[in-house]
Amino acid sequence: MSHAEPASLSIVEVQRAVAEELDRLAPVIDELGFVDSEARCTDDEQAVAIARTETAAVVICRDAQGDYVYQGVRLSDGASLRLDDVRTIPAGFEARNGATTYRLS
């Protein structure tokens, strides 16, 4: 039975891989949402909910009139979606895009 030699990685390659994994697992957020992302409120909005799933980053923003906006980004390809049809529900927020409903609780 033959055994394959283990792969050899340089310290720089390992550091780069660890940094990329940390970025993926712990994105930077601030009071407006995700930094360097479309999942972020504008300067005249307030983030009232910030969430991340395995597939998306989402922020719910409240504007000066008290209306809510859903701003989401699909992590697989960076596609963003901004929805104005957002309402509060007992467990959080619900945003609608045609026949699709997004719930954040």
C-alpha positions as CSV (number, residue, x, y, z in Angstrom):
1,M,0.0,0.0,0.0
2,S,1.5,3.3,-1.0
3,H,1.0,6.6,0.8
4,A,0.8,10.0,-0.8
5,E,3.2,12.6,0.5
6,P,1.4,15.3,2.5
7,A,1.0,18.7,0.7
8,S,3.6,21.3,1.6
9,L,2.4,24.8,2.1
10,S,4.5,27.9,2.8
11,I,3.9,30.0,5.9
12,V,2.6,32.8,3.6
13,E,0.1,30.5,1.9
14,V,-1.2,29.3,5.3
15,Q,-1.4,32.8,6.6
16,R,-3.3,33.9,3.5
17,A,-5.7,30.9,3.8
18,V,-6.3,31.7,7.5
19,A,-7.0,35.4,6.8
20,E,-9.5,34.5,4.1
21,E,-11.3,32.1,6.3
22,L,-11.4,34.6,9.2
23,D,-12.8,37.3,6.8
24,R,-15.5,34.8,5.7
25,L,-16.4,33.8,9.2
26,A,-16.2,37.2,10.9
27,P,-17.0,40.0,8.5
28,V,-16.4,43.5,9.7
29,I,-19.6,45.4,10.8
30,D,-20.3,48.8,12.1
31,E,-23.4,50.9,12.9
32,L,-24.4,50.9,9.2
33,G,-24.1,47.2,8.5
34,F,-21.3,45.2,6.7
35,V,-18.2,47.3,5.9
36,D,-17.3,47.2,2.1
37,S,-20.5,45.5,1.2
38,E,-23.9,46.4,-0.4
39,A,-25.5,44.9,2.8
40,R,-25.2,48.4,4.4
41,C,-27.4,51.3,5.2
42,T,-26.8,54.7,3.7
43,D,-25.5,57.5,5.9
44,D,-29.1,58.9,6.4
45,E,-30.5,55.5,7.5
46,Q,-30.1,53.6,10.8
47,A,-29.3,49.8,10.9
48,V,-31.9,48.2,13.1
49,A,-31.0,44.5,12.3
50,I,-27.8,43.0,10.9
51,A,-27.5,39.3,10.1
52,R,-25.5,36.8,8.2
53,T,-26.4,33.3,7.1
54,E,-24.4,30.7,5.2
55,T,-25.6,32.2,1.9
56,A,-26.3,35.9,2.6
57,A,-25.5,39.1,4.5
58,V,-28.5,41.2,5.3
59,V,-29.2,44.6,7.0
60,I,-32.6,46.1,7.8
61,C,-32.4,49.9,7.7
62,R,-34.8,52.6,9.0
63,D,-34.9,55.9,7.2
64,A,-35.8,59.3,8.6
65,Q,-39.5,58.8,7.9
66,G,-39.5,55.5,9.9
67,D,-39.8,53.3,6.9
68,Y,-37.7,50.1,6.7
69,V,-35.5,48.9,3.8
70,Y,-34.0,45.4,3.3
71,Q,-30.4,45.4,1.9
72,G,-29.0,41.9,1.2
73,V,-26.1,40.4,-0.6
74,R,-25.8,36.8,-1.8
75,L,-22.4,35.6,-0.7
76,S,-21.8,33.1,-3.6
77,D,-21.7,35.8,-6.3
78,G,-22.1,39.2,-4.6
79,A,-25.5,39.9,-6.1
80,S,-27.3,42.6,-4.1
81,L,-31.0,43.2,-3.5
82,R,-32.6,46.3,-2.0
83,L,-36.3,46.1,-1.1
84,D,-38.6,48.8,0.1
85,D,-41.5,46.5,0.9
86,V,-40.5,45.7,4.5
87,R,-42.7,45.4,7.6
88,T,-42.3,44.5,11.1
89,I,-43.6,41.1,12.3
90,P,-43.8,39.8,15.9
91,A,-40.5,37.9,15.5
92,G,-38.6,40.6,13.5
93,F,-38.9,41.8,9.9
94,E,-40.5,40.6,6.6
95,A,-39.5,41.8,3.2
96,R,-41.3,41.0,-0.1
97,N,-40.0,40.8,-3.6
98,G,-42.9,39.7,-5.8
99,A,-43.8,36.2,-4.8
100,T,-40.7,35.8,-2.6
101,T,-40.7,36.7,1.1
102,Y,-37.6,37.1,3.2
103,R,-38.0,36.9,7.0
104,L,-35.4,38.0,9.5
105,S,-35.9,37.1,13.1
